[in-house]
Amino acid sequence: MAGWAAIRRAARLRRCRVLGLVCPQDDCSLVPAETLLKKALRDAGLEAMALPRGDPLLGGAHAVLDREAAVIWHDSSLPAERTRFHLAHELAHWWLHAERSACGAADMAEAQSTDPVPYGVDRVAGYSPAERREAEANVYAAEFLLPGPLLRRLFLSDGPLRTARSIAQASGLSEALAAGQLAESLLLPEPPETPPDPAQGLTLESLDHSQRRAAELPAGPALVCAGPGTGKTRTLVARVLFLLGRGVRPDRVLALTFSNRAAQEMRERLAQAAPDSAPRLWIGTFHAFGLELLRRYGDRLGLPPAPVVLDTLDAISLLERRLDRLPLREYECLRHPAYPFAPLLAAISRAKDELATPGDYAAAAAAIAPWDDSPEARDAAEAERARALEAAEVYRAWQEILQEEGMLDFGDLLFRSVQLLRGHPDVLQDVRATWDHVLVDEYQDINRASAVLVKLVAGEGRGLWAVGDLRQAIYQFRGASPDNVALFQQDYPQGSRLSLGVNYRSVPGLVGLLRTTADHMPRSGDGFDWEAGREDAAHSLVFAQAEDEEAQADGIAATARDLAAEGIPYRDQVLLCRTNSQADQIARQLERRGIPVLRLGDLFARPEVRDLLALLSMASEETGTGLLRAASILGGPIDVPGAARILHRAAERSLAFPRALETLAEDDALTAEQRRVCAALWATVEPAPAREHADAFLARFLFGESDWLRRRCLEDSVPGRQALIAVHQLLQHAASHSRRLAEEEPSPLRAFLTHVRRLMEVREDARARLPEAAAAMDAVRVLTVHASKGLEFPVVYLPNLNRGLFPCRHPGALVRIPPALQGDEADDREEERLFFV
């Protein structure tokens, strides 16, 4: 099935049919889940049968959909609220998928977010076909039982069912499910009705000549050069249709891409073009594929069946615990021992991108030579060599620690997968026998480890079909190797190269500019002979100069306002900046000039997020430092002297927060207003169980009796809606942290606050992301050039085309990769390609 919004809409329509309603707008009252499920089972012709745990028919699962017997077998030992969700989950399989299903605890998630934060395993965000089916069933089941629009109306009403707890009690479902549905329906924008996808009516006959030639290649290896706007994804989808038309089984097709966004787009396009076959295709990122290989065959490398994938913060924490194992001299920092860990881990990750072992790193370090024979050069080379050799020793120690713990870092997902296939011929044979065809998207953006993994899986490459464009290689800073495009013929001597010839995105004037740019780009690939697939437009290219940054912002704001008045809405206009800091700055400048802007910026610096973090602090930390902000959340703001008086009084009486609030609420030494603030805060934080997790605490506050969220939901403005998105992402961060938290953690709330502070310290995953549905908000988008790749807008502004800004200056790294492990292209080549994109 297509995207998550389509799945939710399908679930709401099914609920209407089961309840005998005409349309979802008629669904105005909460129906007990027991009643709804009885009707749904009857309509589906299914029976639900409870079995004792361990019964052979369950096979260790919690619920089994037996299509032949028309029965859902389920575990009778589980609580009723969970059983109801499990039945809805199996009904979703009945309606969505054709296969028999047997689902365990890992498959059925009541709060399945469709917008998770890219963190730890969630950063891989890869769904195998089986995992995708389970995720679809979770989303469908939740929406069928508790439809988002209905919950939104109840929450914003004055009726008795206006909290997650009351909704859960009335429906007979869990509070976690109710809170999850409220989070999705209240905090995320409602996705617009999607216009018909071009892939839905896609046929091979509808392709242009160059696209059809590429899609219908009888065999690989083939590399298709696809410039911007030439229909790369359309051609890739057509390639799959061509293979399916030749009788290739969908479960024999492996489609790999560089980014989660590209994988999702490919998945949705194929779901439109080939709905029956798409669920059985394996579509995902290289790292997701590597994780699946290591889960399946990792025992050959001494890994557990479900190895933990560490994010940067978890890796830093592990290094801190094993500090005695690290041979630190050059990178020793007595005041802050963890200071060099993030750059050291980044250097190790880059080495893994190049498939370099600790020994290879040491050899490359030893080979560092001075740039000339001067004493200064020799001294600098000696110092650099010493630092690099120490990094190699840290790398070796880190791999030993990971092996002992049965863990992986992000780079291991490819590095160790290649080791697995190279070192175990039987596994390699098994993997090659699984896939007849391997399709690779964005070939120019993959690193060398990915290219070697493809080579191992595809063999000589008869089933290999890759698409890429050397001129769009813009991720070298992440380890991407543009050399993979240049080396394609060397990797596959029998390979062929061909190009897509029509640019459907840009007007002729812009295509002419692109041609001029590409002709002067070194190693630009396969020539540049595009045709323009659109008519030209007046003033399609405008070059403007401004005296300074403020004048630049004045000009952009005036133009954006004029275009909006002429009928080009703000949402169809975008500013592309070289860096995030530039984007943040110009977004603030436009907002001051009254232009609605769509950019969230640093998540943990946003006021609504800081408010909620202050409340968490008041609930878990003894110092009470979040008092001033937390008080404002509850509608009872207190001034700085008043907050200071409360803190001082707590210190006088040797009271620790949060328990101090209860006592101070009755302390006559405080003013009535100060006592009222203490009482209100205590009423909010007091119900928190001692080991409550941050996501549960936040959900209880947000979706409980407090009006803090209700007031924000009623604020219909671009800034207001962006604030809700930020709150959703904070919830997702908290949920991700909770899933990885050790059971014995004495204070999960404090642990999460520590985690957030470390995130801010290392600048890891601190930038908020906009969900796709936010594109419907009428506001100017402000993006980095990297984030804009593959998107289309009628109006594009390129500010800051100044030396030092675009192209930008590159700061020096604390830990430098030895030159022998780096690519051979200079930074300005990537800056040039960024401008081309």
Steps between C-alpha positions, in 0.01 A plus 500: 500500500615860445595754770394514862232761434334267249509215753334716764230613258435140395464399867246778563297397193502138614381606845212690338396196300513278809289750696259560213594867460497688172832684539767566765345840581204309646730322748423725798498270801744264666405134454628242751770291334323178601188603308695620197712184480197270520342681206829497306559129554146422390534712186834335415364150557761433767486352846725591797615205711698532823772242566728451801853635464726236350226335295649354178252695287653823629855388429637744756306796355249722678249478214475301177280565198411159355347579163411142414310447824365859497610535861712741702670298774614716791678463832244483782750602768534861382302794642171573325610841369805348332295212358264749336788674327643166391168401344484833317859445384411160350186644342723763339707218351179341373399819321843618383715196430463162340740300718440298814628691801639396836582803714696527822566784740767652274253523210211673675566857610200694628679834453653444156622845400509581131753778567769349727819687582809370318665357805678171573322220315233755401774686311525197271121518458501202271201279452537158349177394326398312815577797728314734269190280514507501880541878511208543260286270711587699815408833344182360345390332825555812710308721257219244468454481877558868583477718191708817525235754390254366759759514778593854403136611531466328838823649636407855402146468633367567848358150530599220738719322239769765463807322639701199389405320820124556466511402131690181586257408776193562285636302204653215696844566354834603648586855599820468293294432186270795570797730565675383184195572287452839665864585429464419131168680455569811709869568447557414134340684206215321329642367172325653199309282260776372276457573129525201267859377494664494156611145574139385535442522127859419409554267207812427302332663201465828694877539538712718276753327276797526736297389802355201319838395366635501855199325653496222241866406502499120466781451751758680708733616625370844406554851635240757398617861519194698612541873542264709714140492377554230238256253656742281695244355741244458222753302298597289800134416565461416131801269527323307775182481288707371210652227716162401645359490147773254405388268777759593764365428847479815713672331793803451274549876457720700735476882477760700693539872546707749695246676722185415696307766309599354163408150620158621614437677169597189305280283720196725454548537124521124457197450724306720256637340184495135611283472814488119500875454460643796692459349851725210400783711361790571736536879495723684743831665574838330483531523877158339551603217267827460687313483831274229361802296386662532843179402676466193280860383480677698773565189710783427253668817632419429863208742509169443682180450294387859563818708541458845652579785260661786688434863424775754563395577857473134597843443349648792698343368821647155434844651440471692828427176684799337333735796526769278649515307171582804290868583436454876514798731499463746212123514551495483878286773656515490880237769552248339264608143413214447249585813299692319218270198482252634240771602249691175562183299432439707186852420376448130572169509312671659198764227509224238496345676198828420322504143643818585687581282801690631805814359340427685176445820696834455679678441170343812349600696810859379479514614136423866583786703349601868520398729214863606453841464665470797733526447877149643541358246256682211664382603847140539381507160327646334808227648721229403252645148473496459878135609522398270214683202650321561829166514317586161348563359848166640620335343195646161590387530863153616390450195276602271785250670732220471244573131447498432874169681542338347189433848365540686172559861411349653188808439285500132596174440315693507171853430622409179678254393231783510248719305744221246535456443127874499427580261783215251464451365146191303601330818623600682181356219291177506700465878463573494126245221456235717667516793253488480121488876450664781694391858434703785647379859524728807543812298416717813524408545868601159631831439673761248397375244751153518340646453152696193613188361669309542173783327313493208741123458477471561124805297398583562136200729489262349244215606725654834605332824391622819662408863452711801596661824389856596589406868483257449789751337738460728802545273801875448501510655849297198618730252333333478160748417226434655158776272373244218494348654186839545338604145598180332382660372180798372696276321752284358220705466178194375308287789622321755286430871564215704361334831578152644543460784253206726594484736796133533604565721803669810363416763240731537195683800646593305810598193298733728303658624822539142622663408169749783537576395857532128421730556204755658735477235771797261514405132480143601423413156376298414194481828315213743506252480216166550676194632332272732699163338557324826598428830335701806600355764731550873535770594750579134562851599613565813706835605643475762774764670710454640851719730703486285811306219669216724613453639150505144367225399743299812405517406133405138550211592731365756253524255211337218695215730603449624141499147359248388762275791397534390136377148583818308582440395863777515755512120517616494137803714582823374653831644617802274466795571728843344518493427875248457777627807684445712188151355462413571864620860468311584183185330632507735801556798270196413288280437804587848630379635166164325531566213259367161620797263510511123532811409696524346846870549570664360814239284672628541855532878468133547414295663780222239514755220523697682770174545693434126499859418590468739797193308615694174476776660703257606773363145516837330536787727603558615858628849418175649367685694229211460256261686731469826305414339165293219650280749683422682175379173344218476753372848429634642822813692405721610781767770490869437560499631859199279577671191359817587687300533823350152454843347433653685793221386733552138389872532576426655843285204589736243336223387267576319175282533193253386386376401849580853619206629296249318718642653817552849358141511375403546868796710614378832644842655439408511128241725340161362399605513134822314571313234696249466217782441251650232722161329540433504126842356419465233767159398364662454159815309598382313810317219315824400327603146602858475620619324185268655243663554162519841336267416211229375741538807724476740206202316352321506835549876526426584135194278461364537850300773671749780436394757242860573394471294182134582434581871480773432246283272289249783458769742377468482121826658387819379337710559816234329711489194281879481490501505881271193501735319260790577734306356796436185297870462429582544868256217574670284238843571650364401842340182363820402320700557818252296705528201266876492554509575871622230737225350715697565817528877434390657832378832353399484132396867503843616617663263254308658213595852607865393516459349155359826360783703653753268339321531168531875519861472606610291202245657261369157411148473353401833658347649185125460466364348180183589315264214416394475137145612579638836614563587133130590474543789747504834318847616596831550325725198543856567612728202434862415458604401150563147625146472640347630177642235271226336295234757593331740258371854555368758254706778665850447638718762673875447538624752758854554624684429174814651651843348539522350847122443511431307178750351447554490873810472712559156647609497866788280599424168667634400841571150362620496140478189285839395357525614137531141376146431624346811348352550156712684249261790435539845648223669699434750222391217268217415737412869536478516122268200488285650775445808288415278204236317708 
